[in-house]
């Protein structure tokens, strides 16, 4: 499953990724341009708060 980072807030994408992990073993976070920093923030929030066993 791929999650494309865009204009929404970071927590909306965190929810999408956590939901994706319930259905699949692998979720890819994708972003372009200015949204790359938001994608990194989403990955760090997931890694630190929600899924400590997630591999980034």
CHARMM internal coordinates of N, CA and C (Angstrom, degrees):
IC EDIT
DIST 1 N 1 CA 1.4504
DIST 1 CA 1 C 1.5221
ANGL 1 N 1 CA 1 C 108.63
DIST 1 C 2 N 1.3152
ANGL 1 CA 1 C 2 N 115.96
DIHE 1 N 1 CA 1 C 2 N 137.68
DIST 2 N 2 CA 1.4584
ANGL 1 C 2 N 2 CA 121.59
DIHE 1 CA 1 C 2 N 2 CA 177.36
DIST 2 CA 2 C 1.5257
ANGL 2 N 2 CA 2 C 109.40
DIHE 1 C 2 N 2 CA 2 C -110.89
DIST 2 C 3 N 1.3279
ANGL 2 CA 2 C 3 N 116.03
DIHE 2 N 2 CA 2 C 3 N 138.43
DIST 3 N 3 CA 1.4635
ANGL 2 C 3 N 3 CA 121.91
DIHE 2 CA 2 C 3 N 3 CA 173.61
DIST 3 CA 3 C 1.5202
ANGL 3 N 3 CA 3 C 106.44
DIHE 2 C 3 N 3 CA 3 C -115.49
DIST 3 C 4 N 1.3318
ANGL 3 CA 3 C 4 N 115.98
DIHE 3 N 3 CA 3 C 4 N 118.54
DIST 4 N 4 CA 1.4546
ANGL 3 C 4 N 4 CA 121.51
DIHE 3 CA 3 C 4 N 4 CA -179.61
DIST 4 CA 4 C 1.5222
ANGL 4 N 4 CA 4 C 108.99
DIHE 3 C 4 N 4 CA 4 C -94.73
DIST 4 C 5 N 1.3249
ANGL 4 CA 4 C 5 N 116.37
DIHE 4 N 4 CA 4 C 5 N 121.42
DIST 5 N 5 CA 1.4590
ANGL 4 C 5 N 5 CA 122.28
DIHE 4 CA 4 C 5 N 5 CA -177.84
DIST 5 CA 5 C 1.5216
ANGL 5 N 5 CA 5 C 108.97
DIHE 4 C 5 N 5 CA 5 C -82.99
DIST 5 C 6 N 1.3424
ANGL 5 CA 5 C 6 N 116.10
DIHE 5 N 5 CA 5 C 6 N 132.50
DIST 6 N 6 CA 1.4574
ANGL 5 C 6 N 6 CA 121.18
DIHE 5 CA 5 C 6 N 6 CA -178.90
DIST 6 CA 6 C 1.5120
ANGL 6 N 6 CA 6 C 112.30
DIHE 5 C 6 N 6 CA 6 C -140.29
DIST 6 C 7 N 1.3359
ANGL 6 CA 6 C 7 N 116.43
DIHE 6 N 6 CA 6 C 7 N -129.35
DIST 7 N 7 CA 1.4654
ANGL 6 C 7 N 7 CA 122.57
DIHE 6 CA 6 C 7 N 7 CA -171.64
DIST 7 CA 7 C 1.5204
ANGL 7 N 7 CA 7 C 114.74
DIHE 6 C 7 N 7 CA 7 C -84.86
DIST 7 C 8 N 1.3084
ANGL 7 CA 7 C 8 N 118.43
DIHE 7 N 7 CA 7 C 8 N -18.31
DIST 8 N 8 CA 1.4679
ANGL 7 C 8 N 8 CA 120.96
DIHE 7 CA 7 C 8 N 8 CA -176.38
DIST 8 CA 8 C 1.5235
ANGL 8 N 8 CA 8 C 110.72
DIHE 7 C 8 N 8 CA 8 C -69.12
DIST 8 C 9 N 1.3163
ANGL 8 CA 8 C 9 N 114.93
DIHE 8 N 8 CA 8 C 9 N 169.66
DIST 9 N 9 CA 1.4569
ANGL 8 C 9 N 9 CA 120.42
DIHE 8 CA 8 C 9 N 9 CA 177.52
DIST 9 CA 9 C 1.5212
ANGL 9 N 9 CA 9 C 111.59
DIHE 8 C 9 N 9 CA 9 C -70.72
DIST 9 C 10 N 1.3065
ANGL 9 CA 9 C 10 N 116.29
DIHE 9 N 9 CA 9 C 10 N 160.21
DIST 10 N 10 CA 1.4617
ANGL 9 C 10 N 10 CA 121.54
DIHE 9 CA 9 C 10 N 10 CA -175.81
DIST 10 CA 10 C 1.5225
ANGL 10 N 10 CA 10 C 112.14
DIHE 9 C 10 N 10 CA 10 C -61.68
DIST 10 C 11 N 1.3301
ANGL 10 CA 10 C 11 N 117.51
DIHE 10 N 10 CA 10 C 11 N -37.80
DIST 11 N 11 CA 1.4627
ANGL 10 C 11 N 11 CA 119.71
DIHE 10 CA 10 C 11 N 11 CA -176.71
DIST 11 CA 11 C 1.5256
ANGL 11 N 11 CA 11 C 112.44
DIHE 10 C 11 N 11 CA 11 C -66.81
DIST 11 C 12 N 1.3086
ANGL 11 CA 11 C 12 N 118.64
DIHE 11 N 11 CA 11 C 12 N -26.23
DIST 12 N 12 CA 1.4665
ANGL 11 C 12 N 12 CA 121.07
DIHE 11 CA 11 C 12 N 12 CA 175.38
DIST 12 CA 12 C 1.5246
ANGL 12 N 12 CA 12 C 109.96
DIHE 11 C 12 N 12 CA 12 C -64.59
DIST 12 C 13 N 1.3162
ANGL 12 CA 12 C 13 N 116.49
DIHE 12 N 12 CA 12 C 13 N -39.19
DIST 13 N 13 CA 1.4608
ANGL 12 C 13 N 13 CA 120.65
DIHE 12 CA 12 C 13 N 13 CA 179.27
DIST 13 CA 13 C 1.5216
ANGL 13 N 13 CA 13 C 111.39
DIHE 12 C 13 N 13 CA 13 C -76.04
DIST 13 C 14 N 1.3206
ANGL 13 CA 13 C 14 N 117.25
DIHE 13 N 13 CA 13 C 14 N -32.68
DIST 14 N 14 CA 1.4663
ANGL 13 C 14 N 14 CA 120.59
DIHE 13 CA 13 C 14 N 14 CA 175.03
DIST 14 CA 14 C 1.5215
ANGL 14 N 14 CA 14 C 109.10
DIHE 13 C 14 N 14 CA 14 C -60.50
DIST 14 C 15 N 1.3263
ANGL 14 CA 14 C 15 N 116.80
DIHE 14 N 14 CA 14 C 15 N -45.24
DIST 15 N 15 CA 1.4610
ANGL 14 C 15 N 15 CA 121.12
DIHE 14 CA 14 C 15 N 15 CA 178.43
DIST 15 CA 15 C 1.5261
ANGL 15 N 15 CA 15 C 110.88
DIHE 14 C 15 N 15 CA 15 C -61.47
DIST 15 C 16 N 1.3237
ANGL 15 CA 15 C 16 N 117.49
DIHE 15 N 15 CA 15 C 16 N -41.39
DIST 16 N 16 CA 1.4624
ANGL 15 C 16 N 16 CA 121.26
DIHE 15 CA 15 C 16 N 16 CA 179.07
DIST 16 CA 16 C 1.5259
ANGL 16 N 16 CA 16 C 111.26
DIHE 15 C 16 N 16 CA 16 C -63.39
DIST 16 C 17 N 1.3254
ANGL 16 CA 16 C 17 N 117.25
DIHE 16 N 16 CA 16 C 17 N -40.72
DIST 17 N 17 CA 1.4639
ANGL 16 C 17 N 17 CA 120.86
DIHE 16 CA 16 C 17 N 17 CA -179.48
DIST 17 CA 17 C 1.5238
ANGL 17 N 17 CA 17 C 110.80
DIHE 16 C 17 N 17 CA 17 C -69.30
DIST 17 C 18 N 1.3291
ANGL 17 CA 17 C 18 N 117.40
DIHE 17 N 17 CA 17 C 18 N -43.42
DIST 18 N 18 CA 1.4670
ANGL 17 C 18 N 18 CA 120.44
DIHE 17 CA 17 C 18 N 18 CA 179.33
DIST 18 CA 18 C 1.5241
ANGL 18 N 18 CA 18 C 109.89
DIHE 17 C 18 N 18 CA 18 C -63.12
DIST 18 C 19 N 1.3246
ANGL 18 CA 18 C 19 N 117.44
DIHE 18 N 18 CA 18 C 19 N -40.82
DIST 19 N 19 CA 1.4611
ANGL 18 C 19 N 19 CA 121.30
DIHE 18 CA 18 C 19 N 19 CA 176.18
DIST 19 CA 19 C 1.5247
ANGL 19 N 19 CA 19 C 110.40
DIHE 18 C 19 N 19 CA 19 C -63.32
DIST 19 C 20 N 1.3129
ANGL 19 CA 19 C 20 N 116.73
DIHE 19 N 19 CA 19 C 20 N -39.34
DIST 20 N 20 CA 1.4628
ANGL 19 C 20 N 20 CA 120.62
DIHE 19 CA 19 C 20 N 20 CA 177.88
DIST 20 CA 20 C 1.5111
ANGL 20 N 20 CA 20 C 112.51
DIHE 19 C 20 N 20 CA 20 C -64.10
DIST 20 C 21 N 1.3279
ANGL 20 CA 20 C 21 N 117.35
DIHE 20 N 20 CA 20 C 21 N -36.24
DIST 21 N 21 CA 1.4622
ANGL 20 C 21 N 21 CA 120.50
DIHE 20 CA 20 C 21 N 21 CA 178.24
DIST 21 CA 21 C 1.5228
ANGL 21 N 21 CA 21 C 111.55
DIHE 20 C 21 N 21 CA 21 C -68.07
DIST 21 C 22 N 1.3308
ANGL 21 CA 21 C 22 N 118.20
DIHE 21 N 21 CA 21 C 22 N -25.81
DIST 22 N 22 CA 1.4581
ANGL 21 C 22 N 22 CA 120.12
DIHE 21 CA 21 C 22 N 22 CA 176.31
DIST 22 CA 22 C 1.5257
ANGL 22 N 22 CA 22 C 111.27
DIHE 21 C 22 N 22 CA 22 C -68.93
DIST 22 C 23 N 1.3361
ANGL 22 CA 22 C 23 N 117.08
DIHE 22 N 22 CA 22 C 23 N -30.62
DIST 23 N 23 CA 1.4587
ANGL 22 C 23 N 23 CA 121.48
DIHE 22 CA 22 C 23 N 23 CA -177.55
DIST 23 CA 23 C 1.5267
ANGL 23 N 23 CA 23 C 112.87
DIHE 22 C 23 N 23 CA 23 C -93.23
DIST 23 C 24 N 1.3229
ANGL 23 CA 23 C 24 N 118.08
DIHE 23 N 23 CA 23 C 24 N -32.29
DIST 24 N 24 CA 1.4584
ANGL 23 C 24 N 24 CA 121.78
DIHE 23 CA 23 C 24 N 24 CA -174.14
DIST 24 CA 24 C 1.5234
ANGL 24 N 24 CA 24 C 110.44
DIHE 23 C 24 N 24 CA 24 C -134.74
DIST 24 C 25 N 1.3263
ANGL 24 CA 24 C 25 N 115.39
DIHE 24 N 24 CA 24 C 25 N 168.16
DIST 25 N 25 CA 1.4635
ANGL 24 C 25 N 25 CA 121.00
DIHE 24 CA 24 C 25 N 25 CA 179.15
DIST 25 CA 25 C 1.5186
ANGL 25 N 25 CA 25 C 112.60
DIHE 24 C 25 N 25 CA 25 C -87.92
DIST 25 C 26 N 1.3308
ANGL 25 CA 25 C 26 N 117.23
DIHE 25 N 25 CA 25 C 26 N -18.87
DIST 26 N 26 CA 1.4601
ANGL 25 C 26 N 26 CA 120.43
DIHE 25 CA 25 C 26 N 26 CA -175.23
DIST 26 CA 26 C 1.5220
ANGL 26 N 26 CA 26 C 110.01
DIHE 25 C 26 N 26 CA 26 C -134.02
DIST 26 C 27 N 1.3297
ANGL 26 CA 26 C 27 N 115.43
DIHE 26 N 26 CA 26 C 27 N 132.16
DIST 27 N 27 CA 1.4618
ANGL 26 C 27 N 27 CA 121.98
DIHE 26 CA 26 C 27 N 27 CA 175.89
DIST 27 CA 27 C 1.5232
ANGL 27 N 27 CA 27 C 107.02
DIHE 26 C 27 N 27 CA 27 C -128.97
DIST 27 C 28 N 1.3333
ANGL 27 CA 27 C 28 N 116.48
DIHE 27 N 27 CA 27 C 28 N 130.74
DIST 28 N 28 CA 1.4592
ANGL 27 C 28 N 28 CA 122.21
DIHE 27 CA 27 C 28 N 28 CA -179.78
DIST 28 CA 28 C 1.5248
ANGL 28 N 28 CA 28 C 108.32
DIHE 27 C 28 N 28 CA 28 C -106.37
DIST 28 C 29 N 1.3302
ANGL 28 CA 28 C 29 N 115.98
DIHE 28 N 28 CA 28 C 29 N 127.56
DIST 29 N 29 CA 1.4635
ANGL 28 C 29 N 29 CA 121.65
DIHE 28 CA 28 C 29 N 29 CA 177.46
DIST 29 CA 29 C 1.5247
ANGL 29 N 29 CA 29 C 107.10
DIHE 28 C 29 N 29 CA 29 C -98.70
DIST 29 C 30 N 1.3395
ANGL 29 CA 29 C 30 N 116.07
DIHE 29 N 29 CA 29 C 30 N 121.70
DIST 30 N 30 CA 1.4618
ANGL 29 C 30 N 30 CA 120.90
DIHE 29 CA 29 C 30 N 30 CA -177.49
DIST 30 CA 30 C 1.5229
ANGL 30 N 30 CA 30 C 110.43
DIHE 29 C 30 N 30 CA 30 C -119.66
DIST 30 C 31 N 1.3363
ANGL 30 CA 30 C 31 N 115.93
DIHE 30 N 30 CA 30 C 31 N 142.55
DIST 31 N 31 CA 1.4625
ANGL 30 C 31 N 31 CA 121.26
DIHE 30 CA 30 C 31 N 31 CA 176.84
DIST 31 CA 31 C 1.5195
ANGL 31 N 31 CA 31 C 109.22
DIHE 30 C 31 N 31 CA 31 C -154.98
DIST 31 C 32 N 1.3235
ANGL 31 CA 31 C 32 N 114.79
DIHE 31 N 31 CA 31 C 32 N 159.31
DIST 32 N 32 CA 1.4584
ANGL 31 C 32 N 32 CA 121.13
DIHE 31 CA 31 C 32 N 32 CA 176.81
DIST 32 CA 32 C 1.5166
ANGL 32 N 32 CA 32 C 109.17
DIHE 31 C 32 N 32 CA 32 C -133.37
DIST 32 C 33 N 1.3199
ANGL 32 CA 32 C 33 N 115.51
DIHE 32 N 32 CA 32 C 33 N 148.30
DIST 33 N 33 CA 1.4613
ANGL 32 C 33 N 33 CA 121.16
DIHE 32 CA 32 C 33 N 33 CA 172.58
DIST 33 CA 33 C 1.5139
ANGL 33 N 33 CA 33 C 114.24
DIHE 32 C 33 N 33 CA 33 C 62.66
DIST 33 C 34 N 1.3196
ANGL 33 CA 33 C 34 N 115.65
DIHE 33 N 33 CA 33 C 34 N -127.92
DIST 34 N 34 CA 1.4669
ANGL 33 C 34 N 34 CA 121.58
DIHE 33 CA 33 C 34 N 34 CA -176.08
DIST 34 CA 34 C 1.5191
ANGL 34 N 34 CA 34 C 113.08
DIHE 33 C 34 N 34 CA 34 C -65.77
DIST 34 C 35 N 1.3125
ANGL 34 CA 34 C 35 N 117.10
DIHE 34 N 34 CA 34 C 35 N -20.71
DIST 35 N 35 CA 1.4593
ANGL 34 C 35 N 35 CA 120.70
DIHE 34 CA 34 C 35 N 35 CA -176.34
DIST 35 CA 35 C 1.5259
ANGL 35 N 35 CA 35 C 113.58
DIHE 34 C 35 N 35 CA 35 C -82.68
DIST 35 C 36 N 1.3157
ANGL 35 CA 35 C 36 N 118.07
DIHE 35 N 35 CA 35 C 36 N -3.49
DIST 36 N 36 CA 1.4636
ANGL 35 C 36 N 36 CA 120.39
DIHE 35 CA 35 C 36 N 36 CA 179.30
DIST 36 CA 36 C 1.5242
ANGL 36 N 36 CA 36 C 110.46
DIHE 35 C 36 N 36 CA 36 C -62.85
DIST 36 C 37 N 1.3168
ANGL 36 CA 36 C 37 N 117.43
DIHE 36 N 36 CA 36 C 37 N -40.37
DIST 37 N 37 CA 1.4685
ANGL 36 C 37 N 37 CA 119.40
DIHE 36 CA 36 C 37 N 37 CA 179.55
DIST 37 CA 37 C 1.5284
ANGL 37 N 37 CA 37 C 110.83
DIHE 36 C 37 N 37 CA 37 C -65.23
DIST 37 C 38 N 1.3209
ANGL 37 CA 37 C 38 N 117.82
DIHE 37 N 37 CA 37 C 38 N -35.25
DIST 38 N 38 CA 1.4604
ANGL 37 C 38 N 38 CA 120.77
DIHE 37 CA 37 C 38 N 38 CA 176.72
DIST 38 CA 38 C 1.5300
ANGL 38 N 38 CA 38 C 110.23
DIHE 37 C 38 N 38 CA 38 C -67.63
DIST 38 C 39 N 1.3306
ANGL 38 CA 38 C 39 N 117.39
DIHE 38 N 38 CA 38 C 39 N -37.16
DIST 39 N 39 CA 1.4640
ANGL 38 C 39 N 39 CA 120.89
DIHE 38 CA 38 C 39 N 39 CA 177.81
DIST 39 CA 39 C 1.5255
ANGL 39 N 39 CA 39 C 110.75
DIHE 38 C 39 N 39 CA 39 C -63.74
DIST 39 C 40 N 1.3181
ANGL 39 CA 39 C 40 N 117.02
DIHE 39 N 39 CA 39 C 40 N -39.54
DIST 40 N 40 CA 1.4667
ANGL 39 C 40 N 40 CA 120.87
DIHE 39 CA 39 C 40 N 40 CA 177.04
DIST 40 CA 40 C 1.5243
ANGL 40 N 40 CA 40 C 109.69
DIHE 39 C 40 N 40 CA 40 C -65.58
DIST 40 C 41 N 1.3254
ANGL 40 CA 40 C 41 N 117.13
DIHE 40 N 40 CA 40 C 41 N -41.49
DIST 41 N 41 CA 1.4670
ANGL 40 C 41 N 41 CA 120.77
DIHE 40 CA 40 C 41 N 41 CA 177.20
DIST 41 CA 41 C 1.5260
ANGL 41 N 41 CA 41 C 111.03
DIHE 40 C 41 N 41 CA 41 C -60.40
DIST 41 C 42 N 1.3293
ANGL 41 CA 41 C 42 N 117.00
DIHE 41 N 41 CA 41 C 42 N -43.75
DIST 42 N 42 CA 1.4662
ANGL 41 C 42 N 42 CA 121.09
DIHE 41 CA 41 C 42 N 42 CA 178.60
DIST 42 CA 42 C 1.5217
ANGL 42 N 42 CA 42 C 110.40
DIHE 41 C 42 N 42 CA 42 C -61.05
DIST 42 C 43 N 1.3226
ANGL 42 CA 42 C 43 N 116.93
DIHE 42 N 42 CA 42 C 43 N -45.09
DIST 43 N 43 CA 1.4671
ANGL 42 C 43 N 43 CA 120.31
DIHE 42 CA 42 C 43 N 43 CA 179.73
DIST 43 CA 43 C 1.5253
ANGL 43 N 43 CA 43 C 111.31
DIHE 42 C 43 N 43 CA 43 C -62.41
DIST 43 C 44 N 1.3157
ANGL 43 CA 43 C 44 N 117.57
DIHE 43 N 43 CA 43 C 44 N -40.46
DIST 44 N 44 CA 1.4632
ANGL 43 C 44 N 44 CA 120.89
DIHE 43 CA 43 C 44 N 44 CA -179.99
DIST 44 CA 44 C 1.5289
ANGL 44 N 44 CA 44 C 111.61
DIHE 43 C 44 N 44 CA 44 C -69.43
DIST 44 C 45 N 1.3278
ANGL 44 CA 44 C 45 N 117.60
DIHE 44 N 44 CA 44 C 45 N -39.36
DIST 45 N 45 CA 1.4655
ANGL 44 C 45 N 45 CA 120.30
DIHE 44 CA 44 C 45 N 45 CA 177.26
DIST 45 CA 45 C 1.5201
ANGL 45 N 45 CA 45 C 109.82
DIHE 44 C 45 N 45 CA 45 C -61.84
DIST 45 C 46 N 1.3117
ANGL 45 CA 45 C 46 N 116.65
DIHE 45 N 45 CA 45 C 46 N -43.78
DIST 46 N 46 CA 1.4704
ANGL 45 C 46 N 46 CA 120.25
DIHE 45 CA 45 C 46 N 46 CA 179.69
DIST 46 CA 46 C 1.5150
ANGL 46 N 46 CA 46 C 110.30
DIHE 45 C 46 N 46 CA 46 C -64.24
DIST 46 C 47 N 1.3080
ANGL 46 CA 46 C 47 N 116.16
DIHE 46 N 46 CA 46 C 47 N -44.63
DIST 47 N 47 CA 1.4657
ANGL 46 C 47 N 47 CA 120.06
DIHE 46 CA 46 C 47 N 47 CA -176.55
DIST 47 CA 47 C 1.5220
ANGL 47 N 47 CA 47 C 111.76
DIHE 46 C 47 N 47 CA 47 C -67.03
DIST 47 C 48 N 1.3202
ANGL 47 CA 47 C 48 N 118.05
DIHE 47 N 47 CA 47 C 48 N -39.05
DIST 48 N 48 CA 1.4610
ANGL 47 C 48 N 48 CA 120.91
DIHE 47 CA 47 C 48 N 48 CA -174.17
DIST 48 CA 48 C 1.5234
ANGL 48 N 48 CA 48 C 114.22
DIHE 47 C 48 N 48 CA 48 C -88.75
DIST 48 C 49 N 1.3279
ANGL 48 CA 48 C 49 N 118.35
DIHE 48 N 48 CA 48 C 49 N -33.39
DIST 49 N 49 CA 1.4645
ANGL 48 C 49 N 49 CA 120.45
DIHE 48 CA 48 C 49 N 49 CA -173.41
DIST 49 CA 49 C 1.5157
ANGL 49 N 49 CA 49 C 114.26
DIHE 48 C 49 N 49 CA 49 C -103.53
DIST 49 C 50 N 1.3277
ANGL 49 CA 49 C 50 N 117.53
DIHE 49 N 49 CA 49 C 50 N -39.72
DIST 50 N 50 CA 1.4561
ANGL 49 C 50 N 50 CA 119.83
DIHE 49 CA 49 C 50 N 50 CA -168.29
DIST 50 CA 50 C 1.5230
ANGL 50 N 50 CA 50 C 113.46
DIHE 49 C 50 N 50 CA 50 C -105.28
DIST 50 C 51 N 1.2924
ANGL 50 CA 50 C 51 N 117.67
DIHE 50 N 50 CA 50 C 51 N -55.73
DIST 51 N 51 CA 1.4608
ANGL 50 C 51 N 51 CA 121.31
DIHE 50 CA 50 C 51 N 51 CA -172.81
DIST 51 CA 51 C 1.5238
ANGL 51 N 51 CA 51 C 109.69
DIHE 50 C 51 N 51 CA 51 C -122.55
DIST 51 C 52 N 1.3192
ANGL 51 CA 51 C 52 N 116.28
DIHE 51 N 51 CA 51 C 52 N 86.84
DIST 52 N 52 CA 1.4596
ANGL 51 C 52 N 52 CA 119.61
DIHE 51 CA 51 C 52 N 52 CA -178.24
DIST 52 CA 52 C 1.5256
ANGL 52 N 52 CA 52 C 111.77
DIHE 51 C 52 N 52 CA 52 C -64.61
DIST 52 C 53 N 1.3328
ANGL 52 CA 52 C 53 N 117.53
DIHE 52 N 52 CA 52 C 53 N -25.84
DIST 53 N 53 CA 1.4593
ANGL 52 C 53 N 53 CA 120.16
DIHE 52 CA 52 C 53 N 53 CA -179.21
DIST 53 CA 53 C 1.5262
ANGL 53 N 53 CA 53 C 112.63
DIHE 52 C 53 N 53 CA 53 C -84.88
DIST 53 C 54 N 1.3507
ANGL 53 CA 53 C 54 N 117.55
DIHE 53 N 53 CA 53 C 54 N -1.70
DIST 54 N 54 CA 1.4600
ANGL 53 C 54 N 54 CA 121.04
DIHE 53 CA 53 C 54 N 54 CA -179.32
DIST 54 CA 54 C 1.5255
ANGL 54 N 54 CA 54 C 110.09
DIHE 53 C 54 N 54 CA 54 C -68.64
DIST 54 C 55 N 1.3239
ANGL 54 CA 54 C 55 N 115.24
DIHE 54 N 54 CA 54 C 55 N 138.42
DIST 55 N 55 CA 1.4624
ANGL 54 C 55 N 55 CA 121.46
DIHE 54 CA 54 C 55 N 55 CA 178.37
DIST 55 CA 55 C 1.5229
ANGL 55 N 55 CA 55 C 108.50
DIHE 54 C 55 N 55 CA 55 C -96.42
DIST 55 C 56 N 1.3356
ANGL 55 CA 55 C 56 N 115.67
DIHE 55 N 55 CA 55 C 56 N 126.29
DIST 56 N 56 CA 1.4650
ANGL 55 C 56 N 56 CA 120.43
DIHE 55 CA 55 C 56 N 56 CA -179.24
DIST 56 CA 56 C 1.5066
ANGL 56 N 56 CA 56 C 108.58
DIHE 55 C 56 N 56 CA 56 C -109.50
END
COOR INIT
IC SEED 1 N 1 CA 1 C
IC BUILD
